[in-house]
Amino acid sequence: MEPAPIYYSLEKFYETSSGNILGRKVVVKGSNQVTLSGKSILHNTCILRADLAKISLGKYVIMKEGCIVKPSYTGGSGYK
């Protein structure tokens, strides 16, 4: 049995041309280094820290509230 479809209100979310659905309160730092492949859902209060390094998310990614995505720290001199 398939789950019922979920519909998102355009008052709280907006849809991009590639089919991504983003919450209006999503924080993206370094937006020119973020790649979303399409049909992904990012709920409100998600944080993407692409100011540190490039972030790529594949298709059909769902990020719930409070999720933080940032590159790992390797301990090298790559971060300034």
N, C-alpha and C positions, 0 to 999 in steps of 0.2 A: 504494500500500500504506500503510495507516495504522499509526502507531507503536503499540506495546503500551501499555496503560494503566499508569499509575503509581499504586501504592497507598501511602498514608502511615500510619505507625504512630501510634496515639493516645498512645503513650508519649512521643513527641517532638513531636507536633503536636496541636492541638485544632481543632474545627470550630465555627464560629459558626452562629447560626440562619439567616443569609442564605447559607450555603454557603461562606464564606471558610475557608481552612485556614491557621492561623497556627502558626509554630514556637513552642515554649514559651520560647525565649530571645530573641524579638523585643522590641526596645526601642521603646516609643512614648512620646514626650514631648508632652504636650498632647492627650491622647486624646479630649477633647471636641471637638476641631477636626479630627479625622480622619474621612473618609467613604470607605468601601469599598463599591462598588456591588454586589458579590456574585461568588461563584465565583472569587475571587482566591487565590493561594498566596503566602505570605510565609515563606521559609525562615528558619532560625535565624540569628542575628547580624545581621539586618536592623535598620536604625534609621530611624524616622520622626520628624522634628523638627517637629511641629506646634505647638510652643511659640512658634515665631517667626511663623507665619502658618498659615492653613487649608490642608490638603492633601486633595485629592479624587483617588481612584484609580478608574478605570472597571472594567468587568467583565473577567474573564479575564486579570488582570494576574498575572505570575509574577515574583517578586523572588528572586534567588538569594542565597546566603550573602554577607555583607559589603556588601550594597547599602545606601547611605545616601540618603534622600530628604529634602531640605530646600528651603525656598523660596529663590529667588535673591535676592541682595543688590543693591538698585538704587542704593545710594549716597545715598539720600535720608534724611530724618530720621524715617522710619517705624519704624525699629527702635530700641529703647531697651534 
